[in-house]
Amino acid sequence: MSHSFVQVPPNSTGGKIHTNAYVDGNGDTIQTQVVTLSDRNNAENQQSVDNAGQAYTRFAGGSPAFDPFGRTLSTEPDLVNVFKFYQSDHATQFEKKIAGTADLVFDPAFGGVKATVGSADGDSIKYTSHRYHHYRPGNGMPVTFTAKGGDAGKANLYRKIGLFDDDDGVYFEFSDQVYCVVRSSLTGLEEKIPQTAWSGDRLDGLGGDNNLSGAILDPTKNSIWWIDYQYLGAGAVRFGTYVNGVPQVCHTIGHYGTLDRQWAKTPSLPFRIEMYNNGATSSSSELHCFCAVIQNTGYPEVYRDAYGISNDLTISSTTFVPVISFQPTQLNHNGIDNRARILPRLLSTLSADAPAEFRISIGDTLTGATFTETIQNCEYDIAATAVSGGLTLGNSYLGAGRSSDTDLANMFDINRDGIWRQADITQSLCITISARLLSAGSSNVGCAVNLIEIT
């Protein structure tokens, strides 16, 4: 079989049409013209194709969103936690540790919290959420926050923000430039990638494949930053930002074939704002944060253990007497820090002999508490003789010889609420069920609490 072809000769400047050659089933060498798709108004804007032959297609609102495991995000993610720093400093939810001249306060002039350090070597502020946010295996758990520095950076000053503690975590660092960082207590190392080496959008204004957004980072201006990660002991960590509403991946630490152990000891991490001087600086410094949200992308169920605790006693007081109190243990059954979250789901109460009022409260001060009884990663007290302070969450009344079951699921949201150890693992709030008589006399009262434990 014969074929005829049209050969395009060189033009006057020597330009040629680009072709790729292949041999067809008849043994003929075929030249196939390579076609490039470009913008009708600017031919330099051309479509990219990767090494797997996949066209890089984007939309005006940005590319379709995928979680760290490659699943298209088509539903609303679960809200795990939110810190509205534009309203308050959420001081009861954070541990504040300062050294030298440093602080963190709510700053209404900027509409967020403002961390400050002086200029002396060693000045530092760590603002760490008491809650460690539990990761759901096989899901993404993005943290998104808005922040800015008080200046573009200076020698010996380090600003850090993300999900991390002293041992493990993922965060952005703003120092001599911006870094994407993964911290691991298993390796004792930090994977620290500078902006100039990011695999994605470097926000440097240079254009090209490493600055498709064309944006230039100004660390003194408020920006939205995000981090998400895979964790089954292995997996990728992605760092990004939003440019005019469009998500941009700045860098991915892939970890494929590079580690002989987990990339961090735990994926359940607190939110932290940190700033410190590693040497004297030229002036005092500021770091502003306006809002932070932690979400879950994927299946909505959380891993949980269920169990119950109970106690009864005879009371003769018209002021509240603790019946039972509970909190997480400091260490779990493996002897490591216990970051479980415990939620009551059902409360059963009984007053055998006289009308009584029952109260559920959190953060109480107990007299004579021992917390010697344990079940799973929960410890509870039945020895306390008095209760004071605390925040009342709910009350109910019972007549003599009556019992009641109260569903607490609406009071304690499964994604966000409950009790947990503080950032200082030696400290914890407790939940207390207490009772009082409505008039003089005595009654045998009891309560049983069904709990779930989320790890």
Protein Blocks (a to p, Z undefined) as FASTA:
>chain_A
ZZddddddddfkopacdddddddfkopacdddddddddfklmklccdddfkopacdddfk
opadddfkopacfbdcddfbdcdfklbgolmmpccddehjadddddfknopacddddfbe
hiacddddfbacdddehiacddddddddfbebdehiacddddddfkbccdddddfbccdd
dddfklopacdddfklcfbdnonongpjklmnopacdfkbccddddddddehiacddddd
deehiacdfbdcekpokacbdfbfbfcdcdddddddebddfbdcddddfbdcdddedjfb
dcddddddddddddfbfbdcdfbdcdddfbdfkopacfbdcddfbdcdddfkbccddddd
ehiacehiaklacehjbccdfkbfbdeejidfbdcdddehiacdddfklmmcfklgccdd
dfblmbccddddddddfbecdddddddddddddZZ
